[in-house]
């Protein structure tokens, strides 16, 4: 039943809500008061009952206080200021976030196998080590799973290959794998190892280009081992060379090198891919096409 009358106004209650209702039609008749002697007997019983009740309440209250205090009906502690706000409960501490898997190993080895063309353990790979002294140095930082790296390669990949082929600059590739941590997979490490195994067959640049071209449309999906093997065959790694590549890939031969290379790349201050440094200075790629990129590299102007 609604607490409001049909016109939307609340019903009127008596000024004293505990006062007896008026004797109106349909109400019970008012009882006749008992004699005075009877009232005195009843009052005596009531006084005794109230005294007993007071004793019981005092005992219970004392026990409650001895246990460190309880709460009142309103939720406040006995004796507390009723106007004071209740204390706010402290939320439980959140569970620690899951740790991302290490890029290759949690603690990289101090040494290990080094792929052909790499500048020592944990070092980048030089596409054209025979480049003469005095030419510009182009440092490229890429992660196999990086979608923007795929776009970078689609635009500038051919120009980079020509720069290296013609020794117009010394091209140094830093293959990074930090996206394994971000995406919680191992595809960057496996693809990097596959590329380094291809380097042993003289096909590093070709393999990396094909890997970017075959990058899954959805970031984080990565490549299967069968797909990585297909890429190897697509860049003419066949026969016994393919068998050697497969052995290298199945054992993740260069995992320690890859982990050390990632650490060294991050320590150099590079925190994103793709990054292109020309003579140590970050290149401004805005508005450049392949021809403009190649011209800038040849001139050594970042």
PyMOL commands that set and color helices and strands:
alter all, ss='L'
color gray80, all
select helices_A, chain A and resi 36-66+147-165+179-183+187-199+204-213+225-234+239-250+255-267+290-299
alter helices_A, ss='H'
color red, helices_A
select strands_A, chain A and resi 125-126+136-143+169-176+275-278+281-282
alter strands_A, ss='S'
color yellow, strands_A
deselect
rebuild
show_as cartoon
